[in-house]
Amino acid sequence: MGNRLSDLTWPEVGDGRLLVVPTGSCEQHGPHLPFGTDTRIAVALAEALADRFERILLAPPIGITASGEHQSFPGTLSIGTVAFEAVVVELSRSALPPGEADLPSPFEGVLFVNGHGGNVSAFTNAVALLRSESRDVRVWHPMVPGGDSHAGATETSIMLHLNPDCVRKHLIEAGSTRRWREIESTVIESGLASVTENGVLGDPRNASAAQGAQLFTTLVDDLCGSALEWFPILAEPLMGLT
């Protein structure tokens, strides 16, 4: 039996599960990476987590989120921070109904694996509300010390490792290499196009699949460690399913 919720029937779900929701975006990633880059990376990380712990069920990914800062680039789709925050809240409430509602739930908690920095604000607000309602909801954000911000060497290397056929290698070029703290306010006020003509923050020209494999392994280890710390039930074997 698989670990994807969308592949199961309701009697196959069982009890004592952790629902893991990969969350990305549908936004430009320069001329060389596809719109689904954040979602692809989030899904791959969530799948690696599920390979470690049998109590995990993978929800379908959320691929259109808060990407308003990329709206100047054709093709970007966004529902905005307020709407995405509501999606996180209502999805989590659906998975973890209150005890007095007397509704069955197979889930012990919900873990969002977030692949898009523009979602952080919505997650912060939503998770605070959900935890105040006694729902065990967490969000994990990937952190790469020294990594660049968007479509640079970090994301390009990981994509060369995960999905090399999706990378337009002949179109790889540097973008703005200014530090995020120098441009953050401008991006928030005027969008990403105000600081980078090609939509890239960083320099992906030295990206490599080998570097991507190392980065991905480090992120998986961090995700698995965080998940086990937040949800100790993951260490227990899953019993009673056929």
N, C-alpha and C positions, 0 to 999 in steps of 0.2 A: 504494500500500500504506500502511496506517495505522501509527500508532506505539503502539497499544495492544496489549500482549501477548495479551490475551484475545481479540482479533479475528484473530490470525494462526494459521497452521499451523506445525508445527515447521520445515519446510524454508524458511519465509519469514523466520525470525528472523535468520539470518546470524551474523556474528562481529563482535567489537569493539564491542559495545554497552555502554551504561551503563543499568542497571536503576534506574528511579526509582520509589519507593514512597510515594505520598501517605498520610499518617497523620493521623487526626483523633481524634474521640471521638463517643460517643453520650450526651450529657449535656445537662441543662437549660441554657438560655441566657436566663433571664428569661422574662417573659410575652410577649415580642415577637419572639424569634428561635428558630428550630427546633433540635431536638436535633442535627441534622447540620451545624450551622454550622462547626465546626472542620474537618470532613471536606470540606465544600464549598469552603472557602477553600484547604485544602491541595491539593485536586484542581485547582482553577483555577490555582494557582501552578505546579504540576507541568506542567499542559498548556501554560502560557505558556513554561516552560523547554523543553519538547519542540518548541515552535514555533521556537525559536532554534537548536536543535542536532539534526541528523537522526540522530545516533547513539543517541539516547535511545529506550528502550522504557518505556512506562508500565505498571507492575504494577497490578492491581486495588487500590483503596484499602483500608487497614485502618481500619475505622470503629468498632470497639469496643475500647477500650484501658484505661487506668488513670484512673478517674474517681471513686474512692471518696469524695472530699470532697464530691461532689454527690449522694450516695446518699439524702439526706433529701428530695430533690425527686422526685416520682413520674415514672417513665419512664426515669430514668437507668440505663444499662447499663454495667457495668465488669467487667473480668477481673482487675484489680489489677496492681500494679507487678511482682511476681515473675513472674506468668504472661505479662504483656506483654513483659517482658525476654526470656523464653524464646522467645516468638514471633519477636522481632527476631533473636535468635541463630540459631534453626533456619531461618528463612526465608533469612537471609544465607548460612548454610552450604550450603543447597540451591542457591542461585544461584552460589556460588563454592566448589565442592568442592575439596579439597586436590589438588595435582598427583599425589600418589602413588595417589590413588583411580582415576586413569585414566578419569575421567568427562568427557564433553564439556561445555563451558560457553560460551555466546555472550557472556558478560558480562565486562567488564573491571573492573567495580566495582558497588557498590550505593550509591545515595544516597536516604536517607529525607528527605522533605519533611514536617516535623512541624508540625501546626497546633494542638497542644494542650499547654499548659504542664505539665499533670500527667504528661506522658510523659517529661520531661527526665531524671529520675533513672534510669528504666529504660534510656533510650538511652545515658546516660553509662556505665553499667555494661556494657551489651551491646557497645557499640562498642569500649570498651577491651579486652574479651575477644577480640572478632573481629579487631581489629588486631594483638593479640598472637599470633594464629594466622596472621598474614600475609595476611589478607583485607582488601581495599581497600574499607572500608565507612565512610561518612560520614553525618552527620545535619545538616540545616540547620534552624535555629529562626528564625522571623521576629522581628525586633526593631524596635519602633516607639518611638523616643525620645519620652518624654512621654505615651505612650499609656496608656489605662486597662487594667485587668486582665482583665475578663470581662463580655461583653455590654454594654459601655459604648459610648462614641462611636466608638472605633476599630473594633471588630468590626461594629457596626451600620452605620457608614459603608461599610465594605467590602462588607457584604451588600447594602446599598442600591445599590451599584454592580454587583455580580455577579448577585444574585438578588432584585430588589426585590419581586417577588410573594410572596416567602417572609417578608417582614418585616411583622409586625402593627403597622402604624404607629400605630393608635389606642390601642395598649397600651404604647407607649414611656413609660417613667418612670425616674426616677433610682433608683439603689440606694445602697449604701454608697460614699462617696467618700473614705474613709480610705485612706492610702497602704498599699501591700502590705506594706511592712516593719513596719507597725504591727499588722497582723492575721494575718500569715503563720503564726505559731505557733498561734494560736487556730484557724485554719482547718485546719491539719494535725491538731490534737488533737481538734477537735469538729465539723469539717465547715463547709461554706460557710454553711449555714443559721444558724449561730451568730453571723454577722456581717452577714447581709443577708437580710431576709425575702422579697424577691422574686427572689433569685438573681442580682442584678446587682451588679457592682463597677464603679462609675463612673457617669457621667451621659450617657446617649445622646440626650437631648432635642435637642441641636444637631447631631446626626449628619446627614450629607448624602451623596448619591451623588457629588457633585463631589469632596468630601473623600476619599471612598472610592476614587475613580479615581486620585487623586494618591498615596494610600497604597499602593494595589495596584501602581502603576507602580514606585514606589520599592522595594517588596519584590521584585518580579520582577527588577529590575536587580541588586539585592544577591544574589539567588539565582543568577542567571546568572553573575555575577562569581565567586561562591564555587565554583560547579560547575566553571567553566573552570579556576580555580586548582587545585582538587583533582584534576581529571581532564582534563589537557591534550589527551587524545585527542579530546575533543569538537570541537576546532578542525579536525580532519582530516575530509575528505569520506568518506562511506560508500560503499564500492565493492562491486561484485560481486553486488548483489541485483537480482532481476527483479520 
